[in-house]
Amino acid sequence: MKSDIKDVGSCRKELTVELPAATVDREIDRVSKRYGRSAKVQGFRPGKVPARIVRTRFRDQILQDVAQNLIPDAVDEAVAEHDVEPVATPQIRDVEVDDGKPLTFTALIETLPEIDPGDYSAFTLRQSPSKMDDAAVDQALERLRQGRAHLEAVTERSAERGDIVTIDLERRLPDRPQTPPEHLKDVRVEIGSNANPPGFDDELVGLEPGATPSFTVTHADDDAVRRLAGQRASYAIEVKNVQRAVLPDLDDEFARSLGKFEDLGALRAQVETDLRAQAELEAHNEVRQDLLRQLANRVTVEVPQALIARELDRRTEQVARRLMEEQVDPRQARVDWDAFREQQRASATDTVRGTLVLDEIADREAVEATEEDVDQEVERQATRSGRTPQAVRAFIEKDMGLARLKAGLRRDKAIALLLKRATIVSV
């Protein structure tokens, strides 16, 4: 086999390969015999078709199979010969294969560019001062109250904003008469919720149990229910009941109802502690992001498109998982995934740049993720997810994610090393 390689970019190489005609002919013979065992040609019994006819009748398919059989091993051999490490499956093109001739092709290979991290002995990083005041504590306590609210029937008045109205409904789409009407029972609607279509709340205000109004509204273009987005919808409803949310008093009894607090003062102290910890975490993340931005800015060469595509895939999957956690089918959500990926491209490219610099620094500093580091991360994920460490590790290994986990932990240790050396200033 003969091969040659040349640079066609800072992270791209073009590999030209030629396999000898003898190798090609042997593979043609082998594939032709396989075709001959199952070929169905009129006038011949299965398995008895002459080799010459098999080669003529199935020539294109045979040559295609020969190329598919020989090229992968040829690429692996050439890559090893030239000591190249592809970051993705090479792109094969310009394939030429025929009887009695060498097989030739070109492989476009993306590789990691040479990265110079520069002087990383010390960084100056910015951090905004964390803000934690009584107002933030009050807001957090109010959210706890709202989470403990209970519903109470409204009997002395009609429905108003903020109430919960339970209805049976029939929905028709006047502009789509072929669409059958929907019938839903015991639907709870909070009057004033952002999820309601424009004008829907106005139709509910003033109603009482037993009311049976009919009305038509137009759903917003970004309605969460994709099939209703931008559509006129005619509703016929029956009000079953009207309820209001009743908040508990913010007192010692409320604090004790949360489990581990003797009085409201103890609850307030814990909330303040939690908010302070959250503020410190956000401040740390801000410093970390500043570090990653500075690292990314040090990479001025082209980075592999395959790595950018993987980062875009990761972000897309993250959004899809979040939607599923919210009981939203990602396929039905009003998300233009192509537009989302394009919007994320610049940020994803910076992430890849920062990652490449971190990996280079980790190499130079001999930073490694140990088995102890992996065990600790598995324990952390198990605690957070409520699963056993064994189940978490099995899931990671099944998904072929152990190498990714180690790479991430290695980068985290490199970041910790750089942050330890950095000067942090408040802005």
Order of alpha helices (4+ residues) and beta strands (2+ residues): beta-beta-alpha-alpha-alpha-beta-beta-beta-alpha-beta-beta-beta-alpha-beta-beta-alpha-alpha-alpha-alpha-alpha-alpha-alpha-beta
